[in-house]
Amino acid sequence: MLKREMKKVKRFERKRRIRAKIIGTATVPRLAIFRSLRNISVQAIDDKAGKTLAQANLAELGKKAKNTVVGAALVGTTIAERLVKLKVEKVVFDRAGYTYHGKVKALAEAVRQSGLLS
């Protein structure tokens, strides 16, 4: 197996272990993150009902946001604003196997600074 394939397999194993431990509800949704080389997106998911409550991504912010730590923070602020409108006060953060560093960390801290507890 190639090194890049092993890296992907290991991330999916970490993701599976994380998802076995956390569950989102309507009052405390799971904040699932996805990042790629071009985009970063986040969803607030109610696992009990199987519905996405809110979502935000870098593409909808337009040309002002780039795929950097600053852009990830803008996505975090956007999702937090949408969840506050839905009267959500607390979320469970799902990093999906990604390292809690860089863009993932910036997004999580922006959500916390916007008033949501995690």
N, CA and C of each residue as an Amber inpcrd file, in Angstrom:
protein
   354
   0.8370000  -1.1710000   0.0000000   0.0000000   0.0000000   0.0000000
   0.8900000   1.2450000   0.0000000   0.5050000   2.2580000  -0.7720000
   1.2750000   3.4850000  -0.8310000   1.1130000   4.3020000   0.4420000
   2.0400000   5.2070000   0.6450000   2.0230000   6.0110000   1.8660000
   0.7630000   6.8700000   1.9600000   0.3390000   7.4760000   0.8330000
  -0.8560000   8.3260000   0.8760000  -2.1120000   7.5110000   1.1400000
  -2.1450000   6.2650000   0.6480000  -3.2820000   5.4020000   0.9210000
  -3.3250000   5.0160000   2.3900000  -2.1590000   4.7330000   2.9750000
  -2.0920000   4.3960000   4.4010000  -2.5610000   5.5630000   5.2560000
  -2.1720000   6.7730000   4.8430000  -2.5650000   7.9660000   5.5730000
  -4.0910000   8.1100000   5.6030000  -4.7090000   7.8550000   4.4590000
  -6.1640000   7.9570000   4.3640000  -6.8480000   6.8770000   5.2000000
  -6.3370000   5.6630000   5.1500000  -6.8950000   4.5550000   5.9270000
  -6.7950000   4.8490000   7.4170000  -5.6560000   5.3720000   7.8520000
  -5.4870000   5.6860000   9.2730000  -6.4560000   6.7740000   9.7230000
  -6.6920000   7.7800000   8.8640000  -7.6400000   8.8420000   9.2190000
  -9.0400000   8.2700000   9.3610000  -9.4430000   7.3710000   8.4710000
 -10.7760000   6.7650000   8.5720000 -10.8980000   5.8960000   9.8160000
  -9.8340000   5.2470000  10.2310000  -9.8700000   4.4800000  11.4780000
 -10.0590000   5.4040000  12.6750000  -9.3410000   6.5320000  12.6740000
  -9.5110000   7.5190000  13.7560000 -10.9320000   8.0720000  13.7440000
 -11.4550000   8.3490000  12.5560000 -12.8070000   8.8810000  12.4240000
 -13.8340000   7.9080000  13.0000000 -13.6630000   6.6290000  12.7090000
 -14.5860000   5.6000000  13.2120000 -14.5610000   5.5400000  14.7340000
 -13.3690000   5.6190000  15.3140000 -13.2630000   5.5830000  16.7850000
 -13.9160000   6.8090000  17.4190000 -13.7270000   7.9620000  16.8040000
 -14.3280000   9.1940000  17.3280000 -15.8500000   9.1150000  17.2500000
 -16.3700000   8.6980000  16.0920000 -17.8180000   8.6480000  15.8970000
 -18.5050000   7.6210000  16.7890000 -17.7780000   6.6250000  17.2620000
 -18.3700000   5.6370000  18.1650000 -18.6680000   6.2490000  19.5270000
 -18.0150000   7.3560000  19.8480000 -18.1410000   7.9480000  21.1810000
 -19.0380000   9.1650000  21.2430000 -19.2970000   9.8430000  20.1280000
 -20.0780000  11.0730000  20.1840000 -21.3570000  10.9570000  19.3650000
 -22.4140000  11.5740000  19.8790000 -23.7270000  11.5780000  19.2310000
 -24.3060000  12.9750000  19.3640000 -24.8820000  13.4760000  18.2900000
 -25.5190000  14.7860000  18.3130000 -27.0170000  14.6550000  18.4960000
 -27.6050000  15.6180000  19.2010000 -29.0530000  15.6660000  19.3830000
 -29.5510000  17.0140000  18.8810000 -30.8390000  17.2590000  18.9840000
 -31.4000000  18.5310000  18.5190000 -30.9100000  19.6960000  19.3790000
 -30.7470000  19.4640000  20.6870000 -30.2970000  20.5380000  21.5720000
 -28.7760000  20.6650000  21.6070000 -28.0690000  19.5500000  21.4220000
 -26.6020000  19.5470000  21.4010000 -26.1530000  18.8150000  20.1310000
 -26.1330000  19.5230000  18.9880000 -25.7850000  18.8480000  17.7350000
 -24.2940000  18.5340000  17.6300000 -23.9970000  17.5850000  16.7490000
 -22.6100000  17.2260000  16.4500000 -22.1180000  18.1620000  15.3550000
 -21.0130000  18.8450000  15.6000000 -20.4330000  19.7700000  14.6420000
 -19.3600000  19.0240000  13.8580000 -19.7390000  18.4810000  12.6910000
 -18.8540000  17.6570000  11.8800000 -18.1050000  18.5270000  10.8820000
 -16.7940000  18.3490000  10.8290000 -15.9510000  19.1560000   9.9680000
 -15.4280000  18.3030000   8.8190000 -15.2660000  18.9390000   7.6590000
 -14.5920000  18.3040000   6.5280000 -13.6670000  19.3330000   5.9130000
 -12.4340000  18.9330000   5.6930000 -11.5040000  19.8500000   5.0420000
 -10.8260000  19.1410000   3.8850000 -10.5960000  19.9030000   2.8450000
  -9.8720000  19.3930000   1.6910000  -8.8100000  20.4240000   1.3370000
  -8.1440000  20.2190000   0.2370000  -7.1130000  21.1720000  -0.1640000
  -7.7080000  22.4710000  -0.6810000  -8.9750000  22.4590000  -1.0690000
  -9.6060000  23.6540000  -1.6310000 -10.6940000  24.2590000  -0.7530000
 -11.2330000  23.5110000   0.1700000 -12.4170000  23.9680000   0.8900000
 -12.3940000  23.4560000   2.3220000 -13.1890000  24.0910000   3.1720000
 -13.4500000  23.5920000   4.5180000 -14.9420000  23.8050000   4.7730000
 -15.5910000  22.7830000   5.2780000 -17.0210000  22.8900000   5.5310000
 -17.3420000  22.2520000   6.8720000 -18.4760000  22.6600000   7.4240000
 -18.8920000  22.1710000   8.7310000 -20.4140000  22.0550000   8.7350000
 -20.9150000  21.0120000   9.4100000 -22.3510000  20.7900000   9.5330000
 -22.7100000  20.5540000  10.9820000 -23.8600000  21.0580000  11.3820000
 -24.4150000  20.7500000  12.6970000 -25.4670000  19.6740000  12.4770000
 -25.2340000  18.4840000  13.0380000 -26.0570000  17.3210000  12.7310000
 -26.7780000  16.8120000  13.9780000 -28.0620000  16.5470000  13.8160000
 -28.8620000  15.8650000  14.8370000 -28.8930000  14.3940000  14.4490000
 -28.0980000  13.5650000  15.1210000 -27.9870000  12.1520000  14.7720000
 -29.2450000  11.3580000  15.1100000 -29.9890000  11.7810000  16.1120000
 -31.2030000  11.0550000  16.5040000 -32.2540000  11.1300000  15.3970000
 -32.4210000  12.3220000  14.8090000 -33.3940000  12.4960000  13.7310000
 -32.7780000  12.2750000  12.3590000 -31.4490000  12.2620000  12.2860000
 -30.7710000  12.0820000  11.0110000 -30.8670000  13.3000000  10.1170000
 -30.8170000  14.5010000  10.7130000 -30.9810000  15.7350000   9.9440000
 -29.8230000  16.6890000  10.1920000 -29.5210000  17.4680000   9.1830000
 -28.5430000  18.5410000   9.3030000 -29.2980000  19.8000000   9.7000000
 -28.9070000  20.3970000  10.8240000 -29.5880000  21.5920000  11.3110000
 -29.0830000  22.8560000  10.6270000 -27.7680000  22.9350000  10.4160000
 -27.1610000  24.0960000   9.7660000 -25.8460000  23.6630000   9.1470000
 -25.3860000  24.4360000   8.1650000 -24.1130000  24.1360000   7.5360000
 -23.4660000  25.4380000   7.0990000 -22.1640000  25.3990000   6.9420000
 -21.4080000  26.5490000   6.4310000 -20.1730000  26.0100000   5.7240000
 -19.7740000  26.7020000   4.6620000 -18.5450000  26.3130000   3.9870000
 -17.8370000  27.5320000   3.4220000 -16.6360000  27.3340000   3.0090000
 -15.7850000  28.4080000   2.5290000 -16.2870000  28.9730000   1.2100000
 -16.8480000  28.1410000   0.3670000 -17.2870000  28.5760000  -0.9550000
 -18.4050000  29.6180000  -0.8730000 -19.2920000  29.4990000   0.1020000
 -20.4070000  30.4520000   0.1950000 -19.9760000  31.8090000   0.7290000
 -18.7780000  31.8960000   1.2960000 -18.2730000  33.1890000   1.7650000
 -17.7090000  34.0210000   0.6270000 -17.5340000  33.4200000  -0.5250000
 -17.1030000  34.1510000  -1.7100000 -15.6010000  34.3410000  -1.7770000
 -15.2040000  35.3530000  -2.5290000 -13.7810000  35.6090000  -2.7930000
 -13.0460000  36.1580000  -1.5720000 -13.7830000  36.6680000  -0.5710000
 -13.1090000  37.2930000   0.5710000 -12.3960000  36.2860000   1.4640000
 -12.7880000  35.0140000   1.3910000 -12.1860000  34.0080000   2.2580000
 -11.3780000  33.0170000   1.4320000 -10.1730000  32.7460000   1.8800000
  -9.3310000  31.7530000   1.2280000  -9.1900000  30.5560000   2.1590000
  -8.6710000  29.4610000   1.6340000  -8.5430000  28.2290000   2.4140000
  -7.3070000  28.3220000   3.3070000  -7.4180000  29.1660000   4.3210000
  -6.3480000  29.3670000   5.2920000  -6.9400000  29.2700000   6.6880000
  -6.1130000  29.5040000   7.6850000  -6.5840000  29.5050000   9.0720000
  -7.6150000  30.6170000   9.2650000  -7.3990000  31.7560000   8.6370000
  -8.3440000  32.8760000   8.7480000  -9.6780000  32.5120000   8.1080000
  -9.6410000  31.8620000   6.9550000 -10.8690000  31.4180000   6.2980000
 -11.6290000  30.4040000   7.1350000 -10.9030000  29.5020000   7.7680000
 -11.5420000  28.5080000   8.6330000 -12.2230000  29.1920000   9.8170000
 -11.5980000  30.2250000  10.3420000 -12.2060000  30.9810000  11.4490000
 -13.4900000  31.6670000  10.9890000 -13.5190000  32.1810000   9.7580000
 -14.7340000  32.8000000   9.2250000 -15.8630000  31.7730000   9.0820000
 -15.5180000  30.5660000   8.6610000 -16.5170000  29.5010000   8.5530000
 -17.0550000  29.1620000   9.9480000 -16.1770000  29.1140000  10.9490000
 -16.5980000  28.8400000  12.3200000 -17.5310000  29.9020000  12.8600000
 -17.2280000  31.1540000  12.5600000 -18.0950000  32.2510000  13.0000000
 -19.4560000  32.1640000  12.3160000 -19.4650000  31.8260000  11.0340000
 -20.7180000  31.7200000  10.2760000 -21.6160000  30.6220000  10.8370000
 -21.0580000  29.4540000  11.0870000 -21.8810000  28.3530000  11.6230000
 -22.3810000  28.6850000  13.0180000 -21.5730000  29.3630000  13.8060000
 -21.9920000  29.7360000  15.1580000 -23.1660000  30.7080000  15.1090000
 -23.1230000  31.6770000  14.2040000 -24.2280000  32.6320000  14.0690000
 -25.5200000  31.9140000  13.6910000 -25.4140000  30.9550000  12.7730000
 -26.6050000  30.2180000  12.3410000 -27.1790000  29.3560000  13.4580000
 -26.3060000  28.7820000  14.2740000 -26.7780000  27.9520000  15.3810000
 -27.3760000  28.7910000  16.5030000 -26.8400000  29.9810000  16.7210000
 -27.4070000  30.8720000  17.7370000 -28.8250000  31.2740000  17.3300000
 -29.0630000  31.4890000  16.0250000 -30.4110000  31.7980000  15.5440000
 -31.3720000  30.6440000  15.8080000 -30.8510000  29.4150000  15.7890000
 -31.6710000  28.2380000  16.0720000 -31.7780000  27.9400000  17.5660000
 -31.2280000  28.8360000  18.3870000 -31.2510000  28.7310000  19.8520000
 -30.4810000  27.5160000  20.3690000 -29.3780000  27.1840000  19.7100000
 -28.4830000  26.1190000  20.1600000 -27.3880000  26.7680000  20.9910000
 -27.1510000  26.2410000  22.1780000 -26.1560000  26.8330000  23.0800000
 -24.8910000  26.0000000  23.1860000 -24.9900000  24.7070000  22.8820000
 -23.8580000  23.8150000  23.0670000 -23.7560000  22.8660000  21.8800000
 -22.5270000  22.5090000  21.4990000 -22.3010000  21.5660000  20.4100000
 -21.2470000  20.5450000  20.8370000 -21.2300000  19.4140000  20.1270000
 -20.2010000  18.4020000  20.3090000 -19.3290000  18.4600000  19.0640000
 -18.0490000  18.6670000  19.2250000 -17.1490000  18.8570000  18.0980000
 -16.6450000  17.5210000  17.5720000 -16.8280000  17.2850000  16.2800000
 -16.3680000  16.0640000  15.6100000 -15.2900000  16.4490000  14.6020000
 -14.0320000  16.1640000  14.9400000 -12.9280000  16.5590000  14.0630000
 -12.6970000  15.5640000  12.9410000 -13.4260000  14.4760000  12.9060000
 -13.4310000  13.5050000  11.8080000 -12.0580000  12.9260000  11.5070000
 -11.2670000  12.6990000  12.5110000  -9.9660000  12.0820000  12.3110000
  -8.8560000  13.0410000  11.9660000  -9.1940000  14.3170000  11.7320000
  -8.1680000  15.3130000  11.4330000  -7.4550000  15.7070000  12.7220000
  -6.2010000  16.0970000  12.6010000  -5.4370000  16.5590000  13.7450000
  -6.0210000  17.8810000  14.2410000  -6.1260000  18.0410000  15.5520000
  -6.6320000  19.2870000  16.1200000  -5.5120000  20.3250000  16.0740000
  -5.3230000  20.8910000  14.8820000  -4.2280000  21.8170000  14.6350000
  -4.5780000  22.6300000  13.3970000  -4.1040000  23.8400000  13.3260000
  -4.2850000  24.6560000  12.1260000  -5.7220000  25.0490000  11.8880000
  -6.2470000  24.6800000  10.7190000  -7.5920000  25.0870000  10.3190000
  -8.6690000  24.4980000  11.2100000  -8.5000000  23.2550000  11.6230000
  -9.4810000  22.6040000  12.4860000  -9.5470000  23.3290000  13.8330000
  -8.4000000  23.6460000  14.3820000  -8.3350000  24.3540000  15.6630000
  -8.9030000  25.7620000  15.5360000  -8.5920000  26.4520000  14.4430000
  -9.0870000  27.8160000  14.2310000 -10.6040000  27.8320000  14.1340000
 -11.1770000  26.8490000  13.4360000 -12.6260000  26.7620000  13.3100000
 -13.2720000  26.5260000  14.6710000 -12.7160000  25.6040000  15.4450000
 -13.2790000  25.2820000  16.7620000 -13.1990000  26.4790000  17.7060000
 -12.0850000  27.1820000  17.6910000 -11.9340000  28.3430000  18.5730000
 -12.8500000  29.4850000  18.1590000 -13.0830000  29.6600000  16.8490000
 -14.0050000  30.6990000  16.3800000 -15.4300000  30.3960000  16.8180000
 -15.8020000  29.1200000  16.8130000 -17.1350000  28.7240000  17.2750000
 -17.2790000  29.0370000  18.7630000 -16.2510000  28.7240000  19.5290000
 -16.3050000  29.0070000  20.9740000 -16.3570000  30.5050000  21.2490000
 -15.5920000  31.2900000  20.5160000 -15.5720000  32.7430000  20.7370000
 -16.8890000  33.3930000  20.3370000 -17.6330000  32.7420000  19.4490000
 -18.9200000  33.2880000  19.0170000 -20.0460000  32.9710000  19.9930000
 -19.7370000  32.2620000  21.0620000 -20.7390000  32.0630000  22.1000000
 -21.2390000  30.6470000  22.2860000 -20.7990000  29.7020000  21.4870000
 -21.2380000  28.3240000  21.6750000 -20.2630000  27.5730000  22.5600000
 -20.7900000  26.7040000  23.3850000 -19.9440000  25.8650000  24.2370000
 -19.6850000  24.5420000  23.5350000 -18.4850000  24.0120000  23.7010000
 -18.2100000  22.7030000  23.1180000 -17.3920000  21.8640000  24.0800000
